[in-house]
Amino acid sequence: MRSEELAIVGGGPAGLSAAIAASELGVSPLLIDDNPAPGGQLVKQTHKFFGSRSLYCGTRGMDIAKLLCDQLARSPARLWLNATAVGLYPGRVLAIAQPERFHKLKANHIIFATGATENSIAFPGNDLPGVYGAGAVQTLMNVYGVRPGQRVLMVGAGNIGLIVSYQLIQAGIEVACVIDVLPRIGGYHVHAAKLSRLGVPVLTSHTVVEAFGAESVEGVVIARVDRDFKILSRTKRRLTLDAICLAVGLTPLTELLVQAGCRMVYVPELGGNVAWHDERMLTSVPGVFVAGDLSGIEEASTAMLEGRLAGAAAAEAVRGRSPESCRIIEQAQADLACIRRGPFGEKAACGKSKLGSCVSAV
Amino acid sequence: MRKRTFSHRPPAISRRIAAHPILSFPPRPEVEFFFESRKLKGLADEPIAAALVANGVKVFRVTEKMHRPRSFFCAVGKCSSCLMEVDGRPNVMVCVEPLKAGMKVKRQVGRGSLR
């Protein structure tokens, strides 16, 4: 069986950053990704990032993907594409499926950076064609140039809902309105303000009552909710449209971590079940690290930092500590703390601190 | 439950984005493929789902028990909502499967069948 010092599963912002950091420390990791090209979900993000210069502020997500891929190409890291990690056997043996081949690979250290998947919510008709994840629509219009609808309802006024609404308009799709069940807009107000200027109503304390249509979405009923999230029947109204986008959160893709025997912890602030991990992204299983959304839903900026952190920590496990490894780890930890100190990092900070309290609980 | 049939109307307005303030879409060669018994056009190596959406096809699959119509949901190969029969192979995630000339794409009913 083939054996590797360090395998990284997932070539999004976290996995790419991990591979680059490990390479800087003299390790040549094997990065595997199930897509035909690396970059993960950065490739569909046409908006410019916020934050500091070291975190690519002012650069569009899709251009950050190119920068990271260029760095990877110049590094000793190796890349397998169209390669899906489908299982993990005892002794850190990864099962990897490629279109015409099946590999088994023993990895002394593994960083999992598999990301997350989009959530749905319950309402009659939520399975109709025309009810799509917001990220799904983003992929079709921004990567493949196809419009999956003409008039859309966006459900969720967090950053994804707001940003994708604006991108829908850029793609020539009408956004009927953005609704959110919470009484406040969850995303950055700069994104909400852009929509308001374009005349798109952002309705808080609103939810979907039902979607209707014979074989695909022909319309939707929305209504206000009270403080207990109960639908106020007299506020129901029908909108005629052909698509509903759900931007109602993400769930970490943790199947392989469960197979690895990682201790899982349910932390609502992090999006559900996540692997317990320490400040260096090491899970409860020796040699198994995590980085990015699967270790707790945050954003691409934090995924890149966690990737650098996990990449350097795994490289230390392979090669031993060095001044350079300490520098990368300390810098990434400091940058993460800085992002999570802001008002929009509060939720993740709270979630990650719950993992800390779990240490003593065991 | 009776078996359902679904309509198919080509979109009135093109679903392909011609002009975009930020993005440009590099041209790809056009290929012909089959959806059910119809001949449709798509772009080589785009996901089959993108080609179907561009042709106004919304129903990709019919559920086994309730015969509910389904389409894609996540479009990144994670959720299995878009499973179709491609060249006689069931359970193909068409949201990530590249389109090739001459492909035969069929709506999957339930778990589909091998042939």
Chai-1 contact restraints between the chains, C-beta under 6 A:
chainA,res_idxA,chainB,res_idxB,connection_type,confidence,min_distance_angstrom,max_distance_angstrom,comment,restraint_id
A,T46,B,I22,contact,1.0,0.0,6.0,A-B,restraint_1
A,T117,B,K78,contact,1.0,0.0,6.0,A-B,restraint_2
A,E118,B,C74,contact,1.0,0.0,6.0,A-B,restraint_3
A,D127,B,R68,contact,1.0,0.0,6.0,A-B,restraint_4
A,P129,B,K58,contact,1.0,0.0,6.0,A-B,restraint_5
A,P129,B,V59,contact,1.0,0.0,6.0,A-B,restraint_6
A,P129,B,P69,contact,1.0,0.0,6.0,A-B,restraint_7
A,P129,B,S71,contact,1.0,0.0,6.0,A-B,restraint_8
A,G133,B,F73,contact,1.0,0.0,6.0,A-B,restraint_9
A,G133,B,C74,contact,1.0,0.0,6.0,A-B,restraint_10
A,A136,B,C74,contact,1.0,0.0,6.0,A-B,restraint_11
A,A136,B,A75,contact,1.0,0.0,6.0,A-B,restraint_12
A,T139,B,A75,contact,1.0,0.0,6.0,A-B,restraint_13
A,L140,B,A50,contact,1.0,0.0,6.0,A-B,restraint_14
A,L140,B,A75,contact,1.0,0.0,6.0,A-B,restraint_15
A,Y144,B,E46,contact,1.0,0.0,6.0,A-B,restraint_16
A,Y144,B,A50,contact,1.0,0.0,6.0,A-B,restraint_17
A,G145,B,R16,contact,1.0,0.0,6.0,A-B,restraint_18
A,G145,B,I17,contact,1.0,0.0,6.0,A-B,restraint_19
A,G145,B,F25,contact,1.0,0.0,6.0,A-B,restraint_20
A,V146,B,R15,contact,1.0,0.0,6.0,A-B,restraint_21
A,V146,B,A50,contact,1.0,0.0,6.0,A-B,restraint_22
A,V146,B,V53,contact,1.0,0.0,6.0,A-B,restraint_23
A,V146,B,A54,contact,1.0,0.0,6.0,A-B,restraint_24
A,R147,B,R15,contact,1.0,0.0,6.0,A-B,restraint_25
A,P148,B,V53,contact,1.0,0.0,6.0,A-B,restraint_26
A,Q170,B,P21,contact,1.0,0.0,6.0,A-B,restraint_27
A,A171,B,I17,contact,1.0,0.0,6.0,A-B,restraint_28
A,E215,B,F6,contact,1.0,0.0,6.0,A-B,restraint_29
A,E215,B,V59,contact,1.0,0.0,6.0,A-B,restraint_30
A,E215,B,P69,contact,1.0,0.0,6.0,A-B,restraint_31
A,S216,B,K58,contact,1.0,0.0,6.0,A-B,restraint_32
